[in-house]
Amino acid sequence: MIQIFNAQSISGQSVNLTIPSSETLELDASGLTLFPGLIDPHVHFRTPGLEHKENWLTAARAAIYGGYTTVFDMPNTLPPTITAELLHEKKALIDSQLAEAGVPLRYELFFGADKQHLNQLAAVKTEVIGIKVFMGCSTGNLVIDDDASLQAVFEIAAQNDMLVAVHAEDEQRMHERKKQFQGTPHFHDHSAIRDIEVARLAVEKAIALTRRYGTRLYILHLSTAEELALVAKAKQEGLPVYAETTPHHLFLNDSAYAELKGRAVVNPPLRTAEHNAVLLDAIRSGLIDTIGSDHAPHTTAEKDRPYGECPSGMPGIETTLPLLLTAYHQGLLTLEQIVRLTSTRAQEIFRLPQTEDVVLVDLNKKSEVTPQKLQTKCAWSAFTGKVLQGWPVYTIVQGKCFHLV
């Protein structure tokens, strides 16, 4: 068993804890704060087919170093996870890689909605955490861009009590906007092409389908005040609508293109600083339910290509908690809000069982983000050079303790 002495709860009380384990370990946690194991409901660990960017050997260590003990992986891999057979093959690969890594990371998988395989959705309902719908193109070629298919997904999900997670960007408006920016390949154009209206239209449509069918709806990487207004109205109606944001939409904005260039390109894109403030307010009010890292690594060579050639996405699972804790030190968030955002609310929404996973955090530890310290295979971060305050020191998952040094 693992015995933890002298830890501090987020409310400031002294805590001693015993965790069942095949290990025999005593930890003096003086000066450390006890958090539940974190849940990341939105990662892209790239297996199968894209392992040059990331795999579960490296990503599992990145998760542990970030304080995460549970992750939900997305289906836009090569091949995409759109049939029961592909789902089982992916699970076997993941289990093999986790065994090789020696990391008992808990995971769930999203199943990809594909127009040609809608008959597969109900067949996997007990094996997946939910259905992922790309309403607009992102990394990969999964997209549901016609109303008939989208309605079918929501109806099937409701009939089978499955949650639908949407990448809410309107494909038609994106195509129209792209025509206006031909011949001006600037990174900043990314935020103009995939503008606020692209996001608002898609969220409005998804909520309308939830209103029609009663489908549980999880809106991924929400980035704008306009989307929040729609979510607020839906929640007031009592609709089962839940909102996620990301660390990059909270702590970066479109001014980042000047320095980061392609490394700032994400879908949905970075917005103006005004939206950062609105998102923080929505976390404080409880309107935003969760934070997903949207850990989506690409190699530096891929991200350093010109605009139009560089893929969208950035790594983030290792820096999400330190960013939030730095915001806590700045008086922007409370520890209770951070725990809700990174653990307890996801557990409620996705109906996860209680675990004994914990993270011991040094709230006062200051450390600079550097490529050398990162566990992710891509070895870069949009937050490189920033000194963050508050880092995990021990992560305990399924009775195995990792000392993060």
C-alpha positions as CSV (number, residue, x, y, z in Angstrom):
1,M,0.0,0.0,0.0
2,I,1.0,3.6,-0.5
3,Q,0.7,5.8,2.7
4,I,0.7,9.5,2.3
5,F,1.4,11.7,5.4
6,N,1.1,15.4,6.0
7,A,-0.5,16.4,2.7
8,Q,-2.7,19.4,2.5
9,S,-6.2,19.4,1.0
10,I,-7.2,22.3,-1.3
11,S,-9.1,23.7,1.6
12,G,-6.0,23.8,3.7
13,Q,-6.6,20.9,6.1
14,S,-3.9,18.2,6.9
15,V,-4.6,14.9,5.1
16,N,-3.2,11.4,5.7
17,L,-4.2,8.8,3.1
18,T,-3.7,5.1,2.3
19,I,-4.0,3.9,-1.3
20,P,-4.2,0.2,-2.1
21,S,-1.1,-0.8,-4.1
22,S,1.2,-3.7,-4.8
23,E,4.0,-1.2,-3.8
24,T,4.9,-0.5,-0.2
25,L,5.7,3.2,0.0
26,E,5.5,5.9,2.6
27,L,5.4,9.5,1.3
28,D,6.0,12.5,3.5
29,A,3.9,15.0,1.5
30,S,4.7,18.0,3.7
31,G,4.3,21.2,1.6
32,L,2.3,19.3,-1.1
33,T,-1.4,19.8,-1.9
34,L,-3.6,16.8,-2.7
35,F,-5.7,16.8,-5.9
36,P,-7.8,14.0,-7.3
37,G,-6.3,12.4,-10.4
38,L,-7.0,14.7,-13.3
39,I,-9.3,13.8,-16.2
40,D,-8.5,15.1,-19.7
41,P,-11.6,14.6,-21.9
42,H,-9.9,15.7,-25.1
43,V,-6.5,14.3,-26.4
44,H,-5.1,13.2,-29.7
45,F,-2.4,10.6,-28.9
46,R,-2.0,9.8,-32.6
47,T,-2.1,6.0,-32.5
48,P,-2.6,4.4,-35.0
49,G,-0.9,5.8,-38.0
50,L,0.6,9.0,-36.8
51,E,3.1,7.8,-34.4
52,H,5.9,10.0,-35.8
53,K,4.0,12.8,-33.9
54,E,3.2,11.0,-30.7
55,N,2.3,7.5,-29.4
56,W,1.1,6.2,-26.1
57,L,4.6,5.5,-24.8
58,T,5.4,9.2,-24.8
59,A,1.9,10.6,-24.4
60,A,1.3,8.4,-21.3
61,R,4.3,9.9,-19.6
62,A,3.3,13.4,-20.7
63,A,-0.1,12.8,-19.1
64,I,1.4,11.6,-15.8
65,Y,3.8,14.5,-15.7
66,G,0.8,16.8,-16.2
67,G,-1.1,15.2,-13.3
68,Y,-3.6,13.3,-15.5
69,T,-4.6,9.8,-14.7
70,T,-7.5,9.5,-17.2
71,V,-7.7,10.6,-20.8
72,F,-10.3,10.4,-23.6
73,D,-8.6,9.9,-27.0
74,M,-10.1,11.2,-30.3
75,P,-10.8,9.1,-33.4
76,N,-9.1,11.1,-36.2
77,T,-6.2,8.8,-36.6
78,L,-5.0,6.7,-39.6
79,P,-7.2,4.9,-40.1
80,P,-10.0,6.8,-38.2
81,T,-11.9,4.9,-35.5
82,I,-15.2,4.5,-37.3
83,T,-15.9,0.7,-37.1
84,A,-16.1,-1.8,-34.2
85,E,-13.2,-3.7,-35.8
86,L,-11.0,-0.6,-36.0
87,L,-11.9,0.3,-32.4
88,H,-10.8,-3.1,-31.1
89,E,-7.5,-2.9,-33.1
90,K,-6.9,0.6,-31.6
91,K,-7.5,-0.6,-28.1
92,A,-5.1,-3.5,-28.6
93,L,-2.4,-1.2,-29.8
94,I,-2.9,1.2,-26.9
95,D,-2.8,-1.6,-24.3
96,S,0.4,-2.9,-25.8
97,Q,2.0,0.5,-25.8
98,L,0.9,1.3,-22.2
99,A,2.3,-2.1,-21.0
100,E,5.6,-1.3,-22.7
101,A,5.7,2.1,-21.1
102,G,4.8,0.7,-17.7
103,V,2.1,3.3,-17.2
104,P,-1.3,2.1,-16.2
105,L,-3.0,5.3,-17.6
106,R,-6.8,5.1,-17.6
107,Y,-8.3,5.9,-20.9
108,E,-11.6,6.0,-22.9
109,L,-12.1,6.4,-26.6
110,F,-14.4,8.5,-28.7
111,F,-15.9,6.9,-31.8
112,G,-15.8,8.8,-35.0
113,A,-19.1,9.6,-36.7
114,D,-18.7,8.8,-40.4
115,K,-21.5,9.1,-43.0
116,Q,-20.8,5.6,-44.4
117,H,-20.7,3.9,-41.0
118,L,-23.6,5.3,-39.0
119,N,-24.8,1.7,-38.5
120,Q,-21.8,1.2,-36.3
121,L,-22.7,3.7,-33.7
122,A,-25.2,1.7,-31.6
123,A,-23.0,-1.4,-31.9
124,V,-20.2,0.2,-29.8
125,K,-22.3,2.1,-27.3
126,T,-20.9,0.2,-24.3
127,E,-17.3,0.4,-25.5
128,V,-16.8,4.1,-26.1
129,I,-17.2,7.3,-24.0
130,G,-19.1,9.1,-26.8
131,I,-19.4,9.9,-30.5
132,K,-17.1,12.5,-31.9
133,V,-18.6,14.7,-34.7
134,F,-16.5,17.0,-36.8
135,M,-19.0,19.6,-38.1
136,G,-16.1,21.2,-40.0
137,C,-12.9,19.8,-41.3
138,S,-9.9,19.7,-39.0
139,T,-6.9,17.2,-38.8
140,G,-7.9,14.1,-40.8
141,N,-10.9,13.7,-43.2
142,L,-13.7,13.0,-40.7
143,V,-16.5,15.4,-41.3
144,I,-20.3,15.4,-41.0
145,D,-21.2,18.4,-43.2
146,D,-24.8,17.6,-44.3
147,D,-27.9,18.1,-42.1
148,A,-29.4,14.6,-42.8
149,S,-26.3,12.8,-41.5
150,L,-26.0,15.1,-38.6
151,Q,-29.6,14.6,-37.6
152,A,-29.1,10.8,-37.9
153,V,-26.1,10.9,-35.5
154,F,-28.1,12.9,-32.9
155,E,-31.1,10.7,-33.2
156,I,-29.1,7.4,-32.9
157,A,-27.2,8.8,-29.9
158,A,-30.3,9.8,-28.1
159,Q,-31.9,6.4,-28.7
160,N,-28.8,4.7,-27.3
161,D,-28.1,7.2,-24.5
162,M,-24.8,8.1,-26.1
163,L,-23.1,11.5,-25.6
164,V,-22.2,13.5,-28.8
165,A,-19.0,15.6,-28.6
166,V,-18.9,18.2,-31.4
167,H,-16.1,20.0,-33.1
168,A,-18.4,22.9,-33.8
169,E,-17.3,24.8,-36.9
170,D,-19.6,25.4,-39.8
171,E,-18.0,23.8,-42.9
172,Q,-20.0,25.9,-45.5
173,R,-19.1,29.2,-43.9
174,M,-15.4,28.2,-43.7
175,H,-15.4,27.5,-47.5
176,E,-16.9,30.9,-48.2
177,R,-14.5,32.7,-45.9
178,K,-11.5,30.9,-47.4
179,K,-12.3,32.3,-50.9
180,Q,-11.9,35.8,-49.5
181,F,-8.4,35.1,-48.3
182,Q,-6.8,33.6,-51.4
183,G,-3.4,34.9,-52.1
184,T,-2.8,36.2,-48.6
185,P,-1.2,33.3,-46.8
186,H,-0.7,34.9,-43.4
187,F,-1.0,32.9,-40.1
188,H,-3.2,35.6,-38.7
189,D,-5.7,34.9,-41.5
190,H,-6.5,31.6,-39.8
191,S,-8.6,33.4,-37.1
192,A,-10.3,35.4,-39.8
193,I,-11.2,32.5,-42.1
194,R,-12.5,30.4,-39.2
195,D,-14.2,33.4,-37.7
196,I,-16.6,33.7,-34.7
197,E,-19.6,33.2,-36.9
198,V,-18.1,29.8,-38.1
199,A,-18.2,28.7,-34.5
200,R,-21.5,30.3,-33.5
201,L,-23.5,28.8,-36.4
202,A,-22.3,25.3,-35.6
203,V,-23.0,25.5,-31.9
204,E,-26.5,26.9,-32.7
205,K,-27.2,24.0,-35.0
206,A,-25.9,21.4,-32.5
207,I,-28.0,22.8,-29.6
208,A,-31.1,22.9,-31.9
209,L,-30.6,19.1,-32.5
210,T,-30.2,18.5,-28.8
211,R,-33.4,20.4,-28.3
212,R,-35.1,18.2,-30.9
213,Y,-33.8,14.8,-29.8
214,G,-32.7,15.2,-26.2
215,T,-29.2,14.1,-27.0
216,R,-26.5,14.8,-24.5
217,L,-24.2,17.3,-26.1
218,Y,-20.6,18.1,-25.2
219,I,-19.2,21.2,-27.0
220,L,-15.5,20.8,-27.5
221,H,-12.9,23.6,-27.3
222,L,-15.4,26.5,-27.0
223,S,-13.5,29.7,-27.7
224,T,-15.9,32.7,-28.0
225,A,-18.4,34.8,-26.0
226,E,-21.0,34.2,-28.7
227,E,-20.9,30.4,-28.2
228,L,-21.1,30.9,-24.5
229,A,-24.3,33.0,-24.9
230,L,-25.9,30.0,-26.7
231,V,-24.7,27.6,-24.1
232,A,-26.1,29.8,-21.3
233,K,-29.5,29.9,-22.9
234,A,-29.5,26.1,-23.5
235,K,-28.6,25.4,-19.8
236,Q,-31.3,27.8,-18.7
237,E,-33.7,25.7,-20.7
238,G,-32.5,22.6,-18.9
239,L,-31.0,21.0,-22.0
240,P,-28.1,18.5,-21.4
241,V,-25.5,20.7,-22.9
242,Y,-21.9,20.9,-21.6
243,A,-19.1,23.2,-22.5
244,E,-15.3,22.6,-22.6
245,T,-12.6,25.1,-23.2
246,T,-8.8,24.6,-23.7
247,P,-5.7,26.1,-22.1
248,H,-4.7,27.8,-25.3
249,H,-8.0,29.5,-25.7
250,L,-7.8,30.7,-22.1
251,F,-4.2,31.8,-22.1
252,L,-3.2,32.6,-25.7
253,N,-4.9,35.0,-28.2
254,D,-4.4,36.1,-31.8
255,S,-1.4,38.2,-30.8
256,A,0.6,35.0,-30.5
257,Y,0.8,34.5,-34.3
258,A,3.6,37.2,-34.4
259,E,6.0,35.1,-32.4
260,L,4.7,31.5,-32.7
261,K,3.6,31.6,-36.4
262,G,2.4,28.1,-37.4
263,R,2.8,26.8,-33.8
264,A,-0.2,29.1,-32.9
265,V,-2.4,27.5,-35.6
266,V,-5.2,25.5,-33.9
267,N,-8.8,24.7,-34.7
268,P,-10.9,26.5,-33.7
269,P,-8.4,29.4,-33.9
270,L,-7.1,31.7,-31.3
271,R,-9.4,34.7,-30.6
272,T,-8.8,38.2,-29.3
273,A,-7.8,38.9,-25.7
274,E,-11.4,39.9,-24.9
275,H,-12.5,36.3,-25.4
276,N,-9.8,35.1,-22.9
277,A,-11.4,37.2,-20.2
278,V,-15.0,36.0,-21.1
279,L,-13.9,32.4,-20.9
280,L,-12.3,33.0,-17.4
281,D,-15.5,34.6,-16.3
282,A,-17.5,31.6,-17.6
283,I,-15.3,29.2,-15.6
284,R,-15.9,31.2,-12.4
285,S,-19.6,31.2,-13.0
286,G,-19.7,27.5,-13.7
287,L,-21.0,28.0,-17.3
288,I,-17.9,26.2,-18.6
289,D,-17.8,22.7,-17.3
290,T,-14.4,21.3,-18.2
291,I,-11.0,22.0,-19.6
292,G,-9.6,19.7,-22.3
293,S,-6.0,20.1,-23.2
294,D,-6.8,19.2,-26.8
295,H,-3.2,17.8,-26.8
296,A,-2.6,17.6,-30.5
297,P,1.1,17.2,-31.2
298,H,2.8,17.7,-34.6
299,T,6.5,17.8,-35.3
300,T,8.3,21.1,-35.3
301,A,9.1,20.5,-39.0
302,E,5.4,20.2,-39.8
303,K,4.4,23.3,-37.7
304,D,7.2,25.4,-39.2
305,R,5.8,25.2,-42.7
306,P,4.1,28.2,-44.3
307,Y,0.4,28.9,-43.6
308,G,-1.8,26.6,-45.5
309,E,0.7,23.8,-45.2
310,C,1.2,23.6,-41.5
311,P,-1.3,21.3,-39.6
312,S,-3.5,22.6,-36.9
313,G,-3.0,21.7,-33.2
314,M,-0.5,22.0,-30.4
315,P,0.6,19.8,-27.4
316,G,-0.8,20.8,-24.0
317,I,-1.4,18.0,-21.5
318,E,1.8,18.7,-19.5
319,T,1.2,22.4,-19.0
320,T,-2.6,22.6,-18.5
321,L,-2.5,22.3,-14.7
322,P,0.6,24.6,-14.2
323,L,-1.2,27.2,-16.3
324,L,-4.3,27.0,-14.2
325,L,-2.3,27.1,-11.0
326,T,-0.4,30.2,-12.2
327,A,-3.8,31.7,-12.8
328,Y,-4.7,30.8,-9.2
329,H,-1.7,32.6,-7.9
330,Q,-2.7,35.6,-10.0
331,G,-6.1,35.6,-8.2
332,L,-8.0,34.6,-11.4
333,L,-9.2,31.2,-10.3
334,T,-9.7,29.2,-7.0
335,L,-8.4,25.8,-6.3
336,E,-12.0,24.5,-6.0
337,Q,-12.7,25.8,-9.5
338,I,-9.6,24.1,-10.9
339,V,-10.5,20.8,-9.3
340,R,-14.1,21.1,-10.8
341,L,-12.7,22.0,-14.2
342,T,-10.0,19.2,-14.3
343,S,-11.7,16.3,-12.5
344,T,-15.1,16.3,-10.8
345,R,-17.2,17.8,-13.5
346,A,-15.9,15.5,-16.2
347,Q,-16.6,12.6,-13.8
348,E,-20.2,13.7,-13.5
349,I,-20.8,14.4,-17.2
350,F,-19.2,11.2,-18.5
351,R,-20.5,9.0,-15.6
352,L,-17.1,7.8,-14.6
353,P,-16.7,5.7,-11.4
354,Q,-14.8,7.1,-8.5
355,T,-11.1,6.2,-8.4
356,E,-8.3,6.4,-5.8
357,D,-6.0,8.2,-8.2
358,V,-4.4,11.3,-6.7
359,V,-1.8,14.0,-7.6
360,L,0.4,15.7,-5.1
361,V,1.2,19.2,-6.2
362,D,3.7,21.8,-5.1
363,L,1.7,24.9,-5.4
364,N,4.8,27.1,-5.0
365,K,7.2,25.4,-7.3
366,K,8.2,27.7,-10.2
367,S,9.6,26.2,-13.3
368,E,10.3,27.4,-16.8
369,V,8.7,25.5,-19.7
370,T,11.5,24.1,-21.8
371,P,11.6,21.5,-24.6
372,Q,14.1,19.5,-22.6
373,K,11.6,19.0,-19.7
374,L,8.7,17.9,-21.9
375,Q,7.8,14.2,-22.2
376,T,5.7,14.6,-25.3
377,K,7.4,13.2,-28.4
378,C,7.1,16.4,-30.3
379,A,9.2,18.2,-27.6
380,W,7.8,21.7,-28.0
381,S,5.2,24.0,-26.4
382,A,3.5,27.2,-27.2
383,F,4.3,28.2,-23.7
384,T,8.1,27.7,-24.0
385,G,10.0,30.3,-21.9
386,K,7.1,31.0,-19.6
387,V,7.7,30.5,-15.8
388,L,4.7,28.8,-14.3
389,Q,4.0,28.4,-10.6
390,G,2.4,25.1,-9.4
391,W,3.6,21.7,-10.6
392,P,2.7,18.0,-9.9
393,V,5.4,16.2,-7.9
394,Y,3.8,12.8,-7.5
395,T,1.0,11.2,-9.7
396,I,-0.5,8.0,-8.4
397,V,-2.7,6.0,-10.8
398,Q,-4.1,2.6,-10.2
399,G,-1.9,2.2,-7.2
400,K,1.4,3.0,-9.1
401,C,3.3,6.0,-7.9
402,F,5.3,8.2,-10.3
403,H,7.8,10.7,-8.8
404,L,8.0,13.5,-11.3
405,V,11.6,14.6,-11.3
